[in-house]
Amino acid sequence: MGQFASKRNVQTQGVHFSTNEEGPPSTAERRGSRADLRRSSVYSTMDLVPQLDHYANSLPRQMIKSRPSLETLRKTPEIEMDGASGSNSGSLPGPDMENEESEGPKSKAPVRFGWIIGVMMRCMLNIWGVIMFLRLSWITSQAGVVLTCVIIGMSVVVTSITALSISAIATNGRVKSGGAYFMISRTLGPEIGAPIGLVFAFANALACSLHTVGFSLVVRDLLHDFGAIMVDSINDVRIVGVITVTILLMIVLAGMEWESKAQILFFLALMVSFANYLIGTVIPPNDDKKAIGIFGYRGDIFVQNLTPDWRGPDGNFFRMFAIFFPAATGIMSGVNICGDLKDPATAIPKGTLWAIFWTTFSYVVIAVTTGSSVVRDASGNKSHILTGNNTDGCVGLACTMGWNFTDCSQSKTCRYGLANNFNVLGQLSGVYYIILVGIFAATLSSALGFLVSAPKIFQCLCKDQIYPYIIFFGKGYGKNNEPYRAYVLCFLIATAVILIADLNAIAPLISNFFLCSYCLINFSCFHASITNSPGWRPSFQHYSKWTALFGAVICVVLMFLFTWWAALVTWCIIIFLFGYVNYNKPSGCSSLNLSSVQLTFTNSHFFCFLPSCSRPQCLVLTGPPNQRPALVDFVCTFTKHICLMICGDIILEQDRMTRPEDATDCLVKWLNKRKVRSFYTSLTADNLRAGAKQLLQASGLGKLKPNTLVLGFKTNWRDSAPESIEDYINTIYDTFDSNYGLCILRMVEGLDISDDLEYEVNQGFEADENVDNPDQQTNEEETADDMSDEGSSDQMNTVFQNNQGKKTIDIYWIADDGGLTLLVPYLITRRKRWRRCKIRVFTVGDEQNMEKGRDEMMTLLNRFRLDISDVIVMTDIEKRPHPKSMSRFVDSVAPFRLHDEQQEGVSVEELRQSTPWKISDKQFEAFKPKSESKVRLNEIIRKNSKHTALVLVSLPVPQSDCPSALYMAWLDTLTCGLHCPAVLIRGNQENVLTLYCQ
């Protein structure tokens, strides 16, 4: 077997190509493998191999056209039976044909951004803002350098934890436009997502007004310096603010391309401004600067400014924290435009975390540099310089540097210094007007970023139709689906808040809304992790559910410490919105396709609604569960805590009278003792098929309805009555016809342990009879004791309860079934005993398209965020099987053959009606290529999976005219000769794995 390893895959650690030692298959042995990758499975010309196109179209409410349905696979006549090649041309339109039909005239592609411009630069611009330039130095004077660094550190802890949670959520599939709302609603559901989406959109609109007010304050002061006063100090801020936000709206309405170009200009201006500031701090100050308290780097100034000096009504730690916190709230700017990113899964974690690092570094630098070179109080009067060494009556650190600011300091009338002047950064910089450009860039870029973010979130919320009267704002325009109506609404909200014109009043209010948003984001990450949701598979692994929980708790605590009444109002609003969604159940909630799962099996069942993700909700034909513990344990490995499990017991009419009255209670006790969380249901039927059909139709309720049937393999099929084979195979057919997925478990030692149980119980019974109980017991009592939960004889250990160590789980994904073949082993590896197992995926390929097939499979598995250790592309699967293997297959079906010489005047049709399980010579020859493919696949499985812990093989979907005995022989052939549990598995052709966060 040849192997080829690739290092280009992140999660898929190795890719190999399997070929026969005798050489590649000849042209005559091929069945028309196609040059494009719409290659048929070896099972059927209609059945296709797994490919990315089937899942790339898995957006909500979008039909998948490329994968045939179960009904099509069951009822469509096979081309191969007429001697055609393996090509499925003409059966289904290829992806290229679909694209050609749907594309129409080519239009310019939408703008897409990378991680630097789209996320890091955008986040940095939104984090840097008015607080940094106009309040950080003042906060340093109040709290001191040490506590200011603590404030910065605490803010960074909150934002970093939230960034990790965001990164995990954002990499859990591709994120559409809508940012935080989209992620939360798809993780926690619309009940939580809708309120927080509305609040977060409002918080972004408020943040736009905050930065616009900051810009307006600087412009007003600049105008007043030149003697230009329009009305008064307050109204001038309002006028400038309204004009500014109107201009920003015009930029946004021009489109994302213009907005992005403006952001780049702002970023360059900020870099120049920072350089100007740092240069200014090392320039020796002149008398003008000393008069306003700037003395350059001095150790005594730094020591004095280390400790706090609280002043005024805002003079306390948490008030300073509340005012500063909006300076750290731009971390979601990249997430909010995730629909406009080239690769959100890579760009969001990388860009956000780097943005936090650089902005935190800049904040600490500013706090330390200002605290090292500027005194807290200064008069600004150059005449206050001391002459000679006379310092009589002079109080304060400035006295030692030759300046007397005692009068204004004691009378609290100083206009300059860290504690009195908000524009210290500008005065400390090299060129004052360059720092003004930086202030303009920071405030305008942040305002512009939030003005873009709020409508994007609100548009997604409106489209989900959760709340009435706001759907109007969800309409998008142009190639980028721009929410122009939502832009106007955000503009109106921002304008209303701008009229407050008080930075210190707006900042704490915004802090509450953002902290509330961050709380829910962290909680959604924790919730998805702790509930072990199968849809929770983030490619970003550097997060912790407990860290996320800590982040959620600390956000709530900080909200009430900042402004308790604002926190109370915020949570009341959220609770009201939450109650509205739960009480009214808007139609939009159903559009999110929420799934329900059973969490626990107790006397009173309760259920929890988890995020939208298909789960294998299993109906298991166990019979009495204690007689097939391996089947119960197998299903429990991937359903426990997260999925529905129903143990179905079909009691045949002839066995009903011998059934103990308390059998159900005993079996439920057995399940509880085994810690299996499952419903148990029994019904009486004439045969297996009739009972299974009733269970398929009647089991479950609403969202708690099974979608996968699990049954054991019929190992004694050769010795069974032909009618029982027909019954068993018809049950499989009914499963497909009911659009259920199907799993068939085969164990080497078999599944039914009733004989072992009876032997152990009888041995114990005889011992008890000799010692304690001389009375004879009835047969019914023995059976009831067999089903009781007393003793350990009925709790036999199975392979699924053992620690598997570092074995492998081999998946032979031959046909694309929607992903159930991958989902089940993935869920199994989440269990403690199977966690160290590596997953290998075997798929079909050919020599001509080997490289292309490998790349597509790697891409598909990576986008599923599944930890696959190896991908093996089998290029020799269509080679003819070994004659001995084929001979064994022919011998296995010989008793079920219907030969022509046996007819003796009776028509084949009549014999076929009386013995539908038998195989005529014509049918045997028509299905011979399929039989050979099953035998050949078994040869490959036995060769590659000798020492595996579990083997899963795609179950072939039979034609409606396939004889039952032949199909049974196929199932037997595929899984024979294995020393580990083998599972034949088939989904219902609907996606259970998706590339998207939904």
KOLKENU-647101 format. One line per 3 residues: their letters; for each residue x, y, z of C-alpha. Coordinates in steps of 0.02 Angstrom, whole numbers, plus 50000, padded with zeros to 5 digits. Each point is the difference from the previous one (the first is absolute). Layout:
! residues N
a> X/Y/Z  ...
! end
This chain:
! residues 998
mgq> 50000/50000/50000  50073/50165/49948  49988/50148/50117
fas> 50015/50186/49977  50009/50117/50150  49951/50182/49995
krn> 50043/50138/50122  49881/50128/49930  49856/49946/50107
vqt> 49981/50068/50175  49882/49879/50084  50019/49854/49878
qgv> 50170/49939/50049  50036/49883/49855  49932/49956/49829
hfs> 50042/49837/49913  49958/49915/49838  49960/49816/50002
tne> 50044/49898/49846  50019/49816/49967  50173/49927/50006
egp> 49975/49926/49827  49981/50171/49923  49860/50122/49962
pst> 49838/49936/49928  49996/49985/49813  49886/50099/49888
aer> 49889/49849/49974  49977/49985/50188  49943/50179/50020
rgs> 49817/50044/49989  50015/50165/49913  50073/50106/50140
rad> 49963/50180/49961  50125/50140/49975  49900/50116/50112
lrr> 49975/49944/50178  49815/49958/49983  50057/49821/50001
ssv> 49878/49860/50035  50015/49893/50153  50045/49818/49971
yst> 49830/49961/50073  49895/50083/49867  50010/50108/49846
mdl> 49880/50121/50082  50088/50002/50169  50143/50125/50007
vpq> 50162/50003/50096  50017/50134/50136  50042/50170/49931
ldh> 50006/50180/50056  49864/50062/49882  49868/49903/50096
yan> 50038/50095/50160  50053/50170/49932  49817/50026/49958
slp> 49941/49963/50176  49941/50175/50039  49835/50016/50094
rqm> 49843/49982/49892  50102/49955/49845  49962/49840/49906
iks> 50140/49876/49963  49986/49945/49819  50155/49897/49975
rps> 49972/49852/50118  49866/49871/49953  49866/49962/50128
let> 49968/49831/50079  49844/49984/49895  50100/50030/49842
lrk> 50131/49872/50050  49865/49873/50043  49887/50018/49849
tpe> 50108/50061/49855  50048/49857/49882  50185/49965/49999
iem> 50096/50041/49843  50126/49863/50042  49868/49865/49983
dga> 49989/50041/49815  50187/49985/49980  50040/50185/50009
sgs> 50160/50067/50073  50018/50076/50172  49969/50175/49937
nsg> 49846/50084/50066  49993/50130/49866  49825/50051/49963
slp> 49932/49949/50168  50034/50160/50093  50064/50169/49948
gpd> 50180/50027/50048  50056/50149/50102  50078/50081/49849
men> 49836/49987/49905  49904/50072/50147  50119/50145/50014
ees> 49990/50035/49815  49812/50003/50006  49988/50109/50152
egp> 50142/50121/49973  49930/50099/49855  50093/50159/49957
ksk> 50158/50020/50100  50000/50139/50128  50138/50073/50107
apv> 50040/49893/50151  49956/50069/50173  50140/50079/50099
rfg> 50084/49879/50122  50132/50044/50130  50146/49906/50079
wii> 50046/49989/50184  50109/50156/50004  49886/50127/49918
gvm> 49836/49913/50036  50029/49956/50184  50160/50058/50084
mrc> 50004/50175/49927  49813/50022/50023  50006/49939/50181
mln> 50149/50111/50041  49915/50151/49927  49841/49966/50099
iwg> 50095/49965/50161  50105/50156/49982  49882/50144/50019
vim> 49945/50148/50099  50034/49921/50170  50183/49971/49961
flr> 50034/50177/49942  49885/50099/50113  49976/49897/50159
lsw> 50145/49879/50027  50119/50131/50068  49863/50067/50115
its> 49963/49823/50062  50186/49979/50035  49998/50155/50108
qag> 49850/49938/50098  50045/49816/50021  50189/50015/49990
vvl> 50110/49901/49882  49981/49838/50097  49812/49997/50010
tcv> 49986/50065/49822  50101/49849/49943  49883/49893/50107
iig> 49850/50078/49913  50080/49969/49830  50044/49822/50053
msv> 49824/49962/50062  49926/50068/49840  50119/49896/49899
vvt> 49957/49845/50101  49815/50025/49959  50031/50039/49817
sit> 50130/49863/49978  49888/49867/50074  49859/50063/49890
als> 50116/50001/49850  50044/49818/50033  49815/49958/50011
isa> 49966/50098/49842  50140/49911/49911  49933/49830/50053
iat> 49823/50043/49946  50056/50083/49839  50105/49849/49950
ngr> 49858/49879/50034  49955/50008/49817  49991/50143/49880
vks> 49915/50152/50076  49881/50102/49895  49969/50185/50017
gga> 49925/50050/50166  50148/49983/50116  49960/49976/50183
yfm> 49814/49977/49974  50024/49867/49868  50122/49902/50108
isr> 49900/50009/50160  49833/49961/49920  50075/49848/49914
tlg> 50087/49944/50159  49873/50037/50137  49845/50017/49892
pei> 49892/50149/49954  49930/50020/50176  50171/50060/50058
gap> 50072/50058/49835  49858/50117/49954  50003/50105/50160
igl> 50189/50012/50004  50006/50037/49814  49881/50145/50024
vfa> 50095/50065/50152  50168/49979/49915  49943/50092/49844
fan> 49940/50141/50113  50168/49998/50092  50091/50021/49835
ala> 49890/50147/49955  50039/50078/50170  50186/49970/49972
csl> 49988/50092/49835  49928/50149/50092  50134/49988/50137
htv> 50143/50018/49877  49909/50133/49902  49979/50101/50159
gfs> 50185/49978/50037  50043/50066/49828  49881/50144/50024
lvv> 50080/50048/50166  50171/50015/49918  49930/50102/49855
rdl> 49906/50113/50120  50157/50033/50103  50098/50033/49842
lhd> 49868/50123/49940  49997/50087/50169  50190/50017/49995
fga> 49978/50102/49843  49856/50098/50075  49865/49916/49894
imv> 49847/49968/50109  49838/49952/49914  49877/49997/50148
dsi> 50079/49938/50162  50110/49857/50060  49862/49868/50008
ndv> 49904/50045/49842  50161/50016/49900  50036/49817/50039
riv> 49825/49952/49944  50012/50096/49837  50171/49929/49955
gvi> 49945/49826/50051  49843/49998/49892  50097/50065/49849
tvt> 50137/49870/50027  49885/49850/50016  49908/50057/49843
ill> 50163/50002/49902  50043/49827/50068  49830/49937/49943
miv> 50038/50062/49825  50164/49904/49999  49915/49841/50057
lag> 49862/50017/49871  50134/50013/49866  50040/49816/50034
mew> 50123/49888/50090  50140/50038/49876  50000/50185/50046
esk> 49982/49960/50184  50151/49883/49992  50106/50130/49910
aqi> 49954/50129/50131  50050/49879/50138  50173/49976/49923
lff> 50027/50189/49995  49945/50013/50181  50121/49862/50050
lal> 50147/50084/49916  49955/50164/50084  49997/49913/50169
mvs> 50171/49922/49973  50074/50171/49958  49913/50073/50152
fan> 50072/49867/50117  50173/50027/49932  49978/50187/50027
yli> 49945/49970/50180  50145/49885/50044  50125/50121/49924
gtv> 49922/50142/50100  50023/49910/50165  50191/49996/49979
ipp> 50018/50181/49940  50062/50109/50145  49855/50111/50053
ndd> 50011/50190/49987  49926/50122/50123  49832/50000/49911
kka> 49983/49814/50028  50064/50008/50177  49869/50130/50040
igi> 49865/49874/49956  50081/49863/50103  50108/49909/49871
fgy> 50178/49971/50065  50059/49851/49899  50041/49828/50069
rgd> 50040/50013/50186  50003/49865/50131  49924/50109/50137
ifv> 49850/50043/49889  49976/49816/49961  50008/49951/50184
qnl> 49873/50132/50049  49881/49950/49860  50008/49816/50046
tpd> 49868/50019/50135  49820/50061/49976  49935/50174/50036
wrg> 49810/49991/49988  49914/50165/49962  49823/50057/49966
pdg> 49838/49899/49992  50078/49877/49877  50147/49966/50115
nff> 49993/49813/50031  50074/49845/49921  49845/49927/49920
rmf> 49945/50166/49929  50169/50015/49915  49982/49822/49942
aif> 49828/50037/49927  50066/50154/49908  50150/49907/49931
fpa> 49915/49838/49950  49927/50064/49835  50181/50018/49943
atg> 50010/49810/49997  49834/49964/49914  50051/49998/49818
ims> 50051/49817/50001  49847/49943/49903  50021/50117/49853
gvn> 50071/49860/49894  49864/49878/50054  49864/50126/49960
icg> 50050/50001/49815  50043/49814/49993  49892/49984/49845
dlk> 50124/50114/49909  50156/49901/50049  50093/49881/49885
dpa> 50027/49869/50135  49912/50042/50164  50061/49843/50088
tai> 50181/50056/49983  49982/50188/49997  49894/50024/50157
pkg> 50110/49913/50130  50163/50060/49926  49947/50179/49968
tlw> 49905/50024/50163  50134/49934/50116  50138/50098/49915
aif> 49894/50157/50010  49975/49975/50188  50186/49975/50025
wtt> 50056/50158/49908  49865/50113/50071  50033/49938/50177
fsy> 50185/50035/49976  49960/50176/49940  49887/50035/50149
vvi> 50133/49946/50124  50130/50105/49909  49888/50154/50009
avt> 49961/49974/50185  50183/49977/50045  50067/50142/49891
tgs> 49872/50127/50059  50020/49944/50181  50189/50019/49984
svv> 50008/50174/49925  49847/50102/50053  49952/50061/50173
rda> 49821/49995/50056  49974/50189/50024  50069/50148/49902
sgn> 49940/50177/49976  50061/50032/49823  50072/50167/50056
ksh> 50185/50022/49957  50016/50130/50137  49985/49863/50129
ilt> 50180/49949/49970  50107/50010/50155  50154/50108/49999
gnn> 50152/49946/50096  49983/49867/50132  49859/50082/50096
tdg> 49861/49871/50024  49919/50076/50154  49813/49967/50000
cvg> 50012/49890/49846  49908/49834/50015  50007/49858/49877
lac> 50121/49904/49892  50016/50143/49875  50091/50102/50132
tmg> 50153/49888/49985  50001/50036/49814  49990/50189/50019
wnf> 49813/50030/49980  49872/50057/50126  49823/49937/49965
tdc> 49949/50008/50182  49862/50131/49984  49899/49917/49864
sqs> 50032/49828/50074  49931/50048/50171  49855/50100/49929
ktc> 49964/49861/49873  50003/50124/49855  50144/49924/49900
ryg> 49956/49983/49816  50147/49892/49950  50089/49841/50052
lan> 49943/49819/49996  49853/50029/50117  49929/50153/49915
nfn> 50036/49995/49814  49924/49871/49883  50119/50043/49858
vlg> 50165/49948/50081  50046/49885/49855  49992/50144/49877
qls> 50103/50114/50111  50129/49865/50033  50023/49954/49817
gvy> 50131/50071/49883  49880/50096/49888  49831/50042/50076
yii> 49903/50000/49838  50064/49830/49948  49927/49924/50159
lvg> 49837/50086/49956  50003/49907/49836  50021/49839/50099
ifa> 49855/50045/50112  49893/50036/49848  50053/49834/49921
atl> 49967/49899/50158  49830/50076/50038  49938/50003/49822
ssa> 50061/49824/49960  49917/49931/50157  49839/50094/49965
lgf> 50004/49938/49820  50033/49821/50054  49856/49997/50123
lvs> 49887/50085/49873  50036/49854/49883  49986/49864/50134
apk> 49833/50046/50078  49897/49991/49839  50082/49836/49948
ifq> 49947/49919/50164  49828/50078/49993  49974/49944/49820
clc> 50034/49818/50044  49881/50013/50149  49864/50073/49890
kdq> 50019/49864/49869  49969/49866/50130  49830/50081/50035
iyp> 50011/49978/50188  49921/50165/50048  49856/50085/49909
yii> 50006/50173/49920  50188/49994/49966  50002/49885/49848
ffg> 49996/50156/49893  50180/50038/50047  50066/49831/49943
kgy> 49999/50036/49814  50171/50003/49917  50057/50090/49844
gkn> 50139/49976/49874  50132/49866/49977  50048/50004/50184
nep> 49821/49998/50063  50022/50168/50085  49868/50037/50135
yra> 49964/50181/49950  49840/50009/50101  50090/49938/50156
yvl> 50138/50128/49968  49873/50139/50009  49925/49930/50161
cfl> 50172/49989/50080  50034/50178/49944  49842/50061/50087
iat> 50044/49910/50163  50177/50067/49998  49938/50176/49967
avi> 49882/49992/50148  50141/49946/50118  50119/50130/49929
lia> 49881/50133/50065  50049/49948/50178  50173/50070/49960
dln> 50079/49930/50161  50137/49872/49977  50004/49946/50183
aia> 49812/49968/49999  49998/49899/49838  50151/49888/50038
pli> 49931/49905/50153  49835/49968/49910  50092/49925/49852
snf> 50108/49895/50117  49844/49916/50069  49933/49953/49829
flc> 50167/49933/49941  50031/49903/50160  49828/49924/49983
syc> 50042/49948/49821  50167/49927/50051  49916/49906/50142
lin> 49881/49913/49881  50138/49962/49875  50105/49917/50134
fsc> 49851/49908/50068  49954/49935/49828  50176/49931/49980
fha> 49991/49918/50172  49825/49933/49967  50047/49921/49834
sit> 50153/49919/50080  49920/49937/50160  49850/49923/49911
nsp> 50118/49901/49888  49904/50054/49846  50052/49898/49847
gwr> 49990/50158/49896  50132/50083/50109  50161/49965/49905
psf> 50100/50163/49997  50164/49993/49906  50068/50127/50125
qhy> 50052/49896/50150  50083/50129/50113  49851/50032/50111
skw> 49926/49925/50157  49819/49979/50048  50042/50048/50180
tal> 50091/50155/49943  49847/50046/49898  49889/49975/50152
fga> 50116/50108/50104  49990/50134/49867  49810/49994/50003
vic> 49993/50015/50189  50127/50140/50011  49904/50099/49869
vvl> 49841/49993/50104  50095/50049/50158  50083/50148/49913
mfl> 49834/50060/49931  49928/50021/50173  50161/50072/50070
ftw> 50006/50131/49862  49822/50065/50006  49878/49888/50089
waa> 49842/50084/49937  50059/49995/49820  50044/49815/50020
lvt> 49829/49967/50074  49913/50089/49857  50105/49908/49871
wci> 49960/49829/50071  49817/50043/50019  49995/50045/49815
iif> 50084/49836/49954  49883/49899/50112  49850/50087/49922
lfg> 50062/49965/49824  50040/49821/50049  49827/49977/50072
yvn> 49920/50071/49844  50087/49875/49887  49958/49854/50114
ynk> 49819/50052/50024  49956/50044/49821  50111/49874/49909
psg> 50017/50105/49842  50011/49911/49834  50182/50051/49984
css> 50045/49881/50141  49943/49851/49900  50103/50057/49852
lnl> 50156/49973/50104  49955/49815/50008  50040/49970/50183
ssv> 50027/49821/50055  49946/49925/50165  50099/49872/50095
qlt> 49972/49900/50156  50125/50038/50135  49956/49876/50132
ftn> 49890/49851/50037  49918/50017/50168  49827/49974/50069
shf> 49951/50169/49931  50077/50034/49832  50057/50173/49952
fcf> 50068/50063/49838  50115/50139/49943  50002/50092/49836
lps> 50174/50008/49927  50072/50082/49844  49951/49952/49826
csr> 50098/49844/49954  49940/49834/49934  50022/49861/50125
pqc> 49977/49813/49987  49837/49980/50096  49998/49812/50012
lvl> 49864/49869/50001  50090/49839/50050  49920/49830/49968
tgp> 50077/49918/50153  49863/49880/50048  50022/49981/50189
pnq> 50149/50119/50022  50087/49888/50127  50011/49862/49870
rpa> 50096/50111/49877  50109/50110/50111  50131/50030/49864
lvd> 49869/50078/49888  49940/50109/50144  50177/50051/50047
fvc> 50048/50039/49821  49857/50122/49976  50027/50073/50173
tft> 50180/50046/49953  49937/50133/49879  49830/50046/50072
khi> 50033/50017/50187  49963/50175/50066  49973/50074/49827
clm> 49881/49898/49893  49837/49906/50010  50004/49812/50023
icg> 49849/49885/49999  50019/49813/50030  49865/49912/49900
dii> 49944/49827/50051  49891/49909/49872  49908/49857/50085
leq> 49938/49870/49879  49823/49939/50025  50056/49825/50049
drm> 50114/50068/50136  49875/50119/50077  49925/49877/50122
trp> 50168/49950/50072  50049/50180/50032  50006/50047/50186
eda> 49882/50140/50052  50139/50101/50080  50121/49977/49856
tdc> 49995/50184/49952  50041/50060/50176  50142/49875/50013
lvk> 50074/50053/49834  49989/50184/50044  50090/49962/50163
wln> 50131/49907/49901  50027/50154/49888  50011/50114/50151
krk> 50124/49888/50087  50106/49994/49843  49988/50191/49994
vrs> 49923/49995/49827  49892/50151/49969  49866/49932/49887
fyt> 49814/49977/49985  49936/49823/49993  49846/49954/49901
slt> 49927/49831/49955  49861/49949/49884  49923/49840/49937
adn> 50005/49959/49814  49982/49852/49885  50178/50015/49935
lra> 50156/50107/50008  49956/50106/49849  49826/50044/50063
gak> 50065/50048/50171  50145/50101/49931  49883/50091/49883
qll> 49888/50049/50144  50148/50062/50100  50067/50099/49852
qas> 49833/50087/49981  49949/50025/50181  50161/50023/50101
glg> 50043/50172/50065  49906/50162/50004  50037/50160/49905
klk> 50184/50043/50013  50027/49844/50105  49972/49885/49854
pnt> 50130/49872/49947  50090/50022/49835  50114/49848/50006
lvl> 49956/49817/50019  50129/49887/50083  49988/49812/49995
gfk> 50112/49850/50020  50069/49897/49857  49908/49838/49962
tnw> 50148/49882/50019  49897/49840/49981  49923/50053/49835
rds> 50062/49846/49905  49914/49883/50123  49843/50103/50022
ape> 49836/49976/49914  49994/50094/49834  49850/50097/50062
sie> 50101/50070/50146  50133/50063/49879  49865/50084/49898
dyi> 49931/50074/50160  50171/50067/50053  50043/50076/49831
nti> 49827/50076/49980  50028/50086/50167  50154/50081/49924
ydt> 49900/50048/49846  49865/50078/50109  50134/50098/50091
fds> 50061/50075/49838  49823/50032/49941  49966/50093/50164
nyg> 50150/50111/49966  50092/49937/50153  50186/49974/50017
lci> 50054/49823/50038  50136/49916/50105  50026/49812/50006
lrm> 50121/49937/50133  50092/49836/49977  50103/49919/50138
veg> 50118/49853/49979  49919/49907/50144  49824/50057/49954
ldi> 49883/50114/50094  49874/49887/50086  50061/49940/50170
sdd> 49833/49929/50058  50072/49824/50007  50143/50060/50111
ley> 49880/50094/50112  49886/49849/50015  50146/49888/50045
evn> 50065/50119/50134  49827/50028/50072  49961/49814/50004
qgf> 50167/49965/50086  49962/50131/50132  49822/49935/50015
ead> 50057/49822/50031  50122/50057/50135  49865/50100/50087
env> 49882/49853/49987  50120/49885/50090  50038/50122/50138
dnp> 49856/50116/50032  49848/49965/49894  49933/49824/49986
dqq> 49844/50056/49910  49985/49982/49812  49983/50161/49901
tne> 49905/50024/49840  50079/50036/49832  49929/50176/50002
eet> 50086/50037/50165  50167/49940/49929  49981/50118/49853
add> 49955/50145/50113  50153/49964/50106  50103/49998/49840
msd> 49942/50177/49965  50021/50065/50176  50134/50122/50050
egs> 50057/49896/50148  50170/49921/49991  50132/50030/49867
sdq> 49960/49860/49879  49887/50111/49894  50129/50140/49989
mnt> 50124/49916/49886  50146/50105/49939  50017/50035/49813
vfq> 50140/50065/49889  49918/50172/49994  50027/50018/50188
nnq> 50186/49964/49988  50140/50127/49983  50055/49989/49818
gkk> 50169/50083/50022  50087/50063/49844  49912/49891/49874
tid> 49921/50065/49842  49823/50019/49939  49993/49965/49814
iyw> 49864/50081/49894  49971/49934/49825  49904/50149/49931
iad> 49953/49926/49833  49840/50096/49965  49949/50176/50047
dgg> 49855/49981/50122  49998/50176/50074  50135/49969/50130
ltl> 49923/49877/50124  50142/49880/49960  50122/50131/50069
lvp> 49890/50071/50138  49974/49838/50096  50185/49957/50022
yli> 50036/50181/50041  49872/49992/50141  50073/49835/50059
trr> 50174/50076/50018  49928/50132/50116  49974/49864/50130
krw> 50139/49975/50127  50036/49818/49956  50015/50039/49814
rrc> 50082/50172/50010  50176/49940/49958  49944/49908/49844
kir> 50054/50071/49833  49878/50010/49855  50050/49944/49827
vft> 49891/50033/49849  50007/49888/49847  49921/50068/49843
vgd> 49989/49953/49817  50118/50073/49871  50085/49960/49836
eqn> 50173/50023/49928  49952/50137/49878  49923/50116/50130
mek> 50099/49945/50153  50071/50171/50044  49837/50092/49970
grd> 49900/49874/50101  50123/50010/50144  49993/50190/50005
emm> 49811/50002/49998  49984/49873/50140  50128/50094/50104
tll> 49906/50163/49974  49834/49921/50043  50060/49919/50162
nrf> 50091/50158/50055  49843/50104/49975  49904/49876/50104
rld> 50125/50037/50142  50021/49813/50031  50162/49933/50072
isd> 50044/49870/49868  50172/49921/50015  50010/49921/49827
viv> 49911/50003/49834  50029/49850/49888  49946/50012/49820
mtd> 49964/49825/49934  50047/49989/49817  49987/49810/49984
iek> 49821/49976/50058  49934/49964/49826  50124/49859/49969
rph> 49923/49829/49989  49999/49903/50164  50102/49846/50031
pks> 49918/49843/49927  49996/49915/50172  49908/50148/50076
msr> 49875/50002/49859  49977/49812/50014  49957/50017/50184
fvd> 49869/50130/49956  49923/49889/49866  49992/49856/50122
sva> 49914/50109/50131  49857/50042/49883  49989/49828/49918
pfr> 49855/49942/50112  49900/50152/49945  50030/49983/49812
lhd> 49853/49972/49883  50078/49906/49854  49915/49983/49831
eqq> 50010/49809/50004  49899/50001/50160  49849/50083/49922
egv> 49918/49847/49918  49867/50095/49908  49965/50126/50135
sve> 50032/50178/49945  50136/50103/50083  49870/50132/50044
elr> 49896/49875/50095  50150/49934/50096  50057/50177/50033
qst> 49831/50043/50077  49998/49846/50109  50184/50013/50050
pwk> 50048/50184/49983  50161/49976/50098  50075/49881/49871
isd> 50122/50055/49866  49970/49955/49819  50144/49969/49881
kqf> 49959/50160/49907  50001/50102/50159  50161/49920/50060
eaf> 50088/50046/49839  49924/50175/49995  50059/50037/50176
kpk> 50166/49908/49982  50105/50162/49980  49924/50063/50162
ses> 50034/49837/50088  50181/50006/49942  50019/50177/50067
kvr> 49939/49946/50172  50119/49852/50003  50144/50110/49944
lne> 49961/50130/50131  49999/49867/50135  50174/49945/49945
iir> 50062/50177/50021  49915/50019/50170  50075/49838/50067
kns> 50172/50051/49938  50001/50177/50072  49895/49981/50158
kht> 50071/49848/50087  50037/50087/50166  49870/50137/50008
alv> 49879/50033/50140  49850/50030/49887  49963/49993/49814
lvs> 49861/50100/49917  49952/49965/49820  49878/50093/49891
lpv> 49843/49896/49983  49947/49972/49819  49823/50055/49957
pqs> 49919/49857/49903  49887/50014/49851  49819/49958/50027
dcp> 50020/49845/49889  50153/49933/50091  49964/49827/50075
sal> 50003/49996/50189  50121/49856/50011  50123/50085/49883
yma> 49995/50162/50098  50022/49903/50163  50151/49914/49923
wld> 50072/50171/49955  49984/50059/50179  50079/49839/50063
tlt> 50142/50014/49875  50043/50180/50042  50027/49964/50185
cgl> 50059/49820/50007  50173/49950/50060  50021/50146/50121
hcp> 50053/49978/50182  49929/50166/50059  49824/50072/50002
avl> 49943/50050/49826  49863/50125/49960  49909/50014/49835
irg> 49937/50178/49998  49901/50111/49885  49927/50173/50024
nqe> 49840/50057/49918  50092/50105/49869  49967/50161/50097
nvl> 50145/50098/50072  50038/49964/50183  50169/50086/49985
tly> 50013/50177/49937  50136/50122/49956  49898/50143/50073
cq> 49963/50064/50174  49811/49981/50011
! end
